[in-house]
Each structure stands twice: as structure tokens, then as C-alpha cells.
Amino acid sequence: MLLLLIPMALAGKWDGAETDIHAERVIAAPPEAVFSYLLDLGHLRAIFPTDCVGKWEPGERTFGEGANAIVRYDMAAMHRTLPMTLVRAEAPRIIDLDHLGPRGFITRWTLTPEPPGEEGSATKVRLETPLNAPPAPFRGYFQNVVRPEWMGCYTRTLDNLAGAFKP
């Protein structure tokens, strides 16, 4: 049996093209408020577009580290149901959601304070999921169809998050 190891420098790459999923947006709220909002899985369910997350069953806990749910992601023809747990919450900077299982992944929310503007405090929010390329023959489909749709879902999620903080 041939074992192929991918060097860490190549993780998140496919034939020279990036495979990571990511989006950024500035939210008109201080990092502490955005962080607290994102710790509530009920809020996360509300901001993820329903065509991207078709199923969301809350678990035993719904707030803070240890909060969990069963989530079905729908990206193009990819439908993946996974248990998800909020495994890391470093106030007010980082939240990690671990989607468990052999086809699982980590989704990270990174919050960075922005200089105050006319509207007051603001936070740059980055939503990202680092991924390795799927095996052949799915690589091209992932790169050309699934990845752009997934990134669009993340962009719309951040738009919805921004809307949650509008007066």
C-alpha cells in the first residue's frame, strides 16, 4: 500500500489553486459584542443562509464552549451532515467550530478590532475553513463549483451578521 503524505505547506492547495474557504467583512459593533453573539448557536443558525445550511438540530448545550448541534451543509451537490461542537472561544478574538468525523473540518471565526469610525466601534470578522483538496475525481468539481458556492455562503453569512447589528 502506498501512503502519500501531503506536506503542511501544501495543505489548503490544489494544483496551485487555493482550496480554503473564507470571507471577511467589517461589522459595526465592538469585538466583545460580536464575540458574545457568535457564542450562541441559535444566533449562528439565524445568520447562516438556509440554502447553505439545510438542517440545524441544537444539542444539549447551545451557548459557549461545548455548545453543539447536528448540521447539514448543502453546497452545490455536496450534502454533508456532521456533528458540530464549539471547541474554542478565546474572548474576544477566536471561535472554533469542530465538525467531527472522517469528513469533518474546522470553521474559525477571527475578530479583529477596527479603528473607531463615525458610527463607533467596528470589528473585522473573518470566517474561514481550511481544507485539503478532495480526492480525484472530485477535485475539479470542488474547485469550480463547491468552493465558489461555499465562499458565497460565507459572504452572505457575514452580511446577515452585519444586519444583526444594525439599529
Secondary structure, DSSP 8 states (H G I E B T S, - for coil): -------GGGTTEETTEE--EEEEEEESS-HHHHHHHHTBHHHHHHHS-TTTEEEEEE-S--BSTT-EEEEEEEETTEEEEEEEEEEEEETTTEEEEEE-STT-EEEEEEEEEEEEETTEEEEEEEEEE------TTSHHHIIIIIHHHHHHHHHHHHHHHHHHT--
